[in-house]
Amino acid sequence: MASAATGSCGLKRQSMPPPRRRDSLPRARKRFGQHFLVDNQALEAIAMLATQDIEQDRVVEIGPGRGALTRPLLARVHRLVAIEIDRDLVAHLQAELDDPKLQVIEGDVLSVDLGALAASENSQRILVTGNLPYNISAPVLFKLREHAQLVRRAVLTLQKEVAERLVAQPGNRQYSLVTVLLGQCAHVEIHFTIPRGAFRPVPKVESAVLEICFEPQRVPVQNLQLFERIVRSAFSQRRKMLRNSLQSLNDVLKKRGLNLEEAASRANVDLTQRAENLSVEQYAILTRVIDPTH
C-alpha cells in the first residue's frame, strides 16, 4: 500500500487559537454518523495530500466536525469552504476558528449546489476533502461523480471496506456498482489506512484515505444515462447471469432494432457472466453498441 503523499504549497502556518479541552468539545451525534479523527499524524498526512496540487482550485471540506482537519488545511490554503450539517459544530467552528480564509456553510452536502458554490468563489474547479460519515459515503461519491467536470480531485477518509470496493478489479466480489460508475470518470488510489483507535468515538471498522482524480471521459462514454442504466440493471441482480439481469433493457433495445443476444455478441460480452465480471470498458462498449449515434 502506498504511503501518504508529501509536500505542500509552501504557505507558513498561521497562528490559531488553541483547541478547547476535550471535555468541552461538542459531542459526536450518532444520527449524523460522526466519528472524529483525533490522530494528529494522520490529520497532517491528509492535509498534505489534499493540498499538494491545488493549482487555482477552491478547497471544500465536507464535515469539518470539530475542526481537526480544518486547522492544518487552513495553514496550507488561501481559502477554505467547510460544509457542516451539525449546527452545534458550526457554532463551534465559527467561535474557535475565526479566520478570514474560512467560510463555514451550515447544511447537508448532498443538498449543496456545488456549481453555485464554485461560482460564488470565482473558481472553475474545486478540490474536495473530508472525513466522511459512514452513512453518507456512497451518496457523496455519486454526487461527486455527477460533478466530475467541476471536481478535479477528492481526498477522502472512508470506511476501509468502501475504499477497497472502489479499487476492486473485475471478478472480485468487492467489485460493485460504484466501482464501475466511478471508474468510468476517475482514477482511484488508496494511500493509507487509519486504525479504529484514531477516532472518537471508536468505530467498529478501520478507515482508509483515498485520492480520486476525476477525468470525465477516462473511459469514453457519450450516452452516460444509458451507460448508468446498463450498469445499474446488471448489478440490481448481481448473482444472476447477465442474460437475466439485463432483461430490463429490452425496451431500449427494441427501439434500436436489437435484441439482447445481438447487442452482447457485437460487444463481445458473454451473457453467462455476472455483473462483477465485466470491466468498465466492456460496459462502455455495450453502451456504444446499443446507442452508436452518440
C-alpha positions in Angstrom: 0.0 0.0 0.0 1.3 3.4 -1.0 2.4 5.9 1.7 0.8 9.3 2.0 2.0 11.9 -0.5 4.2 14.6 0.8 4.7 18.3 0.0 2.6 21.5 0.4 2.0 24.8 -1.3 4.7 26.4 0.8 2.4 28.6 3.0 3.6 29.4 6.5 1.5 28.0 9.3 -0.9 30.7 10.6 -1.3 31.2 14.3 -4.7 29.8 15.5 -6.5 29.7 18.8 -5.6 26.6 20.8 -8.2 23.8 20.8 -10.6 23.5 23.6 -10.3 21.0 26.4 -11.8 17.7 25.1 -14.5 17.6 27.8 -15.9 20.9 26.5 -16.0 19.9 22.8 -19.3 19.2 21.1 -20.2 15.5 21.4 -20.5 13.2 18.4 -24.0 12.6 17.2 -24.9 9.1 16.2 -27.7 10.2 13.8 -25.0 12.1 11.8 -22.7 9.1 11.8 -20.0 11.2 13.4 -16.6 9.7 14.4 -14.0 12.4 14.8 -10.4 11.7 13.7 -8.0 12.7 16.5 -4.7 11.4 15.4 -2.5 14.4 14.5 -0.1 12.4 12.3 -3.0 11.2 10.2 -4.5 14.6 10.0 -1.3 16.2 8.8 -0.8 13.5 6.2 -4.4 14.0 4.9 -3.9 17.8 4.7 -0.6 17.4 2.9 -2.1 15.0 0.4 -5.1 17.2 -0.2 -3.1 20.4 -0.8 -0.2 19.1 -2.8 -1.6 20.1 -6.2 -4.4 22.5 -5.7 -3.5 25.0 -8.5 -6.3 27.5 -8.5 -8.9 25.1 -7.2 -11.1 26.1 -4.3 -10.8 23.6 -1.4 -14.1 22.3 0.0 -14.1 20.3 3.3 -17.1 18.0 3.9 -18.0 17.5 7.5 -15.3 19.5 9.3 -16.7 18.4 12.7 -14.6 20.0 15.5 -12.0 21.4 13.0 -9.3 18.8 13.5 -8.5 18.7 9.7 -9.7 22.2 9.1 -6.7 23.6 11.1 -3.9 22.0 9.0 -5.8 22.8 5.8 -6.1 26.5 6.7 -2.3 26.5 7.2 -1.8 25.4 3.6 -4.5 27.2 1.6 -5.6 30.8 0.8 -9.3 30.0 1.1 -11.3 27.1 2.5 -15.1 26.4 2.4 -16.3 23.9 5.0 -19.8 22.3 4.8 -21.2 21.1 8.2 -24.7 19.8 8.9 -24.5 19.9 12.7 -25.5 23.4 14.0 -23.6 22.9 17.2 -20.4 22.2 15.3 -21.0 25.1 13.0 -21.1 27.4 16.1 -18.0 25.7 17.5 -16.1 26.2 14.3 -17.1 29.8 14.0 -16.0 30.5 17.5 -12.8 28.6 17.5 -11.5 29.3 14.0 -12.1 32.9 13.5 -10.1 33.1 10.3 -10.9 35.3 7.2 -9.8 32.4 4.9 -12.5 30.2 6.2 -16.2 30.1 5.2 -18.4 27.7 7.1 -21.7 26.7 5.4 -24.4 25.1 7.6 -26.2 22.4 5.6 -26.3 19.0 4.1 -23.6 18.5 1.5 -26.0 16.3 -0.5 -28.2 19.4 -0.9 -25.5 22.0 -1.6 -25.2 23.2 -5.2 -21.5 22.7 -5.9 -21.7 24.6 -9.1 -23.2 27.6 -7.5 -20.6 27.3 -4.6 -17.7 27.3 -7.1 -19.2 30.3 -9.0 -19.6 32.3 -5.8 -15.9 31.6 -5.1 -14.9 32.6 -8.6 -13.4 29.2 -9.1 -13.8 26.9 -12.2 -12.7 23.7 -10.4 -12.9 22.6 -6.8 -11.0 20.1 -4.6 -13.0 18.1 -2.1 -11.7 16.6 1.1 -13.0 15.4 4.4 -13.6 12.5 6.8 -16.9 11.3 5.5 -19.6 9.9 7.9 -20.0 6.2 7.0 -23.7 6.6 6.4 -23.3 9.1 3.5 -20.2 7.8 1.8 -22.0 6.3 -1.3 -24.3 9.3 -1.8 -21.4 11.7 -1.6 -19.4 9.6 -4.1 -22.3 9.6 -6.6 -22.7 13.3 -6.2 -19.0 13.9 -6.9 -19.3 11.7 -10.0 -22.2 13.8 -11.2 -19.9 16.9 -10.9 -16.8 15.3 -12.5 -16.4 18.3 -14.8 -16.2 20.5 -11.7 -14.4 18.4 -9.1 -10.8 17.9 -10.1 -9.6 15.9 -7.1 -11.1 14.5 -3.9 -9.1 13.2 -0.9 -11.5 11.4 1.4 -11.4 9.3 4.5 -13.8 6.4 4.1 -14.7 3.1 5.7 -11.9 0.8 4.6 -14.3 -1.7 3.1 -15.8 1.0 0.9 -12.4 2.2 -0.2 -11.4 -1.3 -1.2 -14.5 -1.7 -3.2 -13.6 1.4 -5.2 -10.3 0.0 -6.4 -11.5 -3.6 -6.8 -10.9 -5.4 -10.1 -13.4 -7.3 -12.3 -14.0 -10.8 -10.9 -13.5 -9.7 -7.3 -16.5 -9.9 -5.0 -15.9 -6.3 -3.9 -16.3 -5.1 -7.5 -19.6 -3.2 -7.5 -21.9 -0.7 -9.0 -20.0 2.3 -7.5 -16.7 0.7 -8.7 -17.9 0.8 -12.3 -19.6 4.2 -12.3 -16.7 6.0 -10.6 -14.2 4.1 -12.6 -15.6 5.5 -15.8 -14.7 9.0 -14.9 -11.9 8.8 -12.3 -8.7 7.1 -11.2 -8.9 6.0 -7.6 -6.0 5.2 -5.3 -5.8 4.2 -1.6 -2.9 6.0 0.1 -3.0 4.6 3.7 -5.3 3.1 6.3 -6.2 4.5 9.7 -6.9 2.2 12.7 -10.1 2.3 14.6 -8.4 3.8 17.7 -7.6 7.0 15.8 -11.2 8.1 16.0 -13.5 9.2 18.8 -15.9 7.6 19.4 -14.1 4.5 18.3 -15.9 3.0 15.2 -16.3 -0.8 14.6 -14.2 -0.7 11.4 -11.0 0.6 10.1 -10.8 3.5 7.7 -8.7 4.4 4.6 -7.6 7.6 2.9 -8.0 7.6 -0.8 -7.5 10.0 -3.7 -9.9 10.4 -6.6 -8.6 12.1 -9.7 -11.6 12.9 -12.0 -11.3 12.6 -15.7 -14.9 12.9 -17.1 -14.0 10.7 -20.2 -11.4 8.4 -18.7 -13.4 5.6 -20.3 -15.2 7.3 -23.3 -18.9 7.2 -23.0 -21.2 9.6 -24.8 -24.6 8.4 -23.6 -23.9 8.4 -19.8 -27.6 8.0 -19.0 -27.7 4.7 -20.9 -24.4 3.6 -19.5 -25.6 4.1 -16.0 -28.9 2.3 -16.7 -27.0 -0.7 -18.1 -24.6 -0.9 -15.1 -27.5 -0.5 -12.6 -29.5 -3.2 -14.3 -26.6 -5.6 -14.2 -25.8 -5.0 -10.5 -29.5 -5.0 -9.5 -29.4 -8.8 -9.7 -25.6 -9.3 -9.3 -25.9 -13.0 -8.5 -27.7 -13.7 -11.7 -26.2 -14.1 -15.2 -26.3 -11.0 -17.4 -28.8 -12.8 -19.7 -31.3 -12.4 -16.9 -30.2 -9.2 -15.1 -30.2 -7.2 -18.4 -33.7 -8.1 -19.5 -34.9 -4.7 -18.3 -33.1 -3.2 -21.3 -35.5 -4.8 -23.8 -37.4 -1.6 -24.3 -34.4 0.4 -25.4 -33.1 -2.5 -27.4 -36.3 -2.8 -29.3 -36.4 0.9 -30.2 -33.0 0.3 -31.9 -34.0 -2.9 -33.7 -31.8 -5.1 -31.5 -32.2 -7.9 -29.0 -30.0 -8.6 -26.0 -28.2 -11.5 -27.7 -27.3 -9.5 -30.8 -26.1 -6.5 -28.7 -24.0 -8.7 -26.5 -22.5 -10.5 -29.4 -21.5 -7.2 -31.1 -19.9 -6.0 -27.8 -18.2 -9.3 -27.3 -20.0 -9.7 -23.9 -20.6 -13.2 -22.6 -24.2 -13.2 -21.2 -23.4 -16.2 -19.0 -21.2 -14.0 -16.9 -22.3 -11.9 -13.9 -22.2 -8.1 -13.4 -18.9 -8.3 -11.5 -17.1 -10.0 -14.4 -17.4 -7.1 -16.9 -14.8 -4.3 -16.9 -15.7 -0.6 -17.1 -14.5 -0.7 -20.8 -16.9 -3.6 -21.6 -19.9 -1.8 -20.1 -18.8 1.3 -22.2 -18.6 -0.9 -25.4 -22.0 -2.4 -24.8 -23.4 1.2 -24.4 -21.9 2.2 -27.7 -23.3 -0.9 -29.4 -26.8 -0.2 -28.2 -26.6 3.6 -29.0 -24.0 4.2 -31.7 -25.5 7.6 -32.5 -23.8 9.4 -29.5 
